């Protein structure tokens, strides 16, 4: 199963955030939620508090989204 997550990103100042979209593959929504908690730049609130939205998507949407992630220089910084 493939999922699109809208997450609250941090490291932009105290009390400030931005929305970032990430794409995950997992057995179910709970596996994806557990693995997304360790995503870099995600606001670390209470359990799952930095995740605003999760939606199951098609394989085509997943592949397209992963391509967008690879082209985003902010998400690919080490």
Secondary structure, 3 states (H helix, E strand, C coil): CEEEEEEEECCCCCCCCEEEEEEEECCCHHHHHHHHCCCCCECCCCCCCCEEEEEEECHHHHHHHHHHHHHCCCCCCC
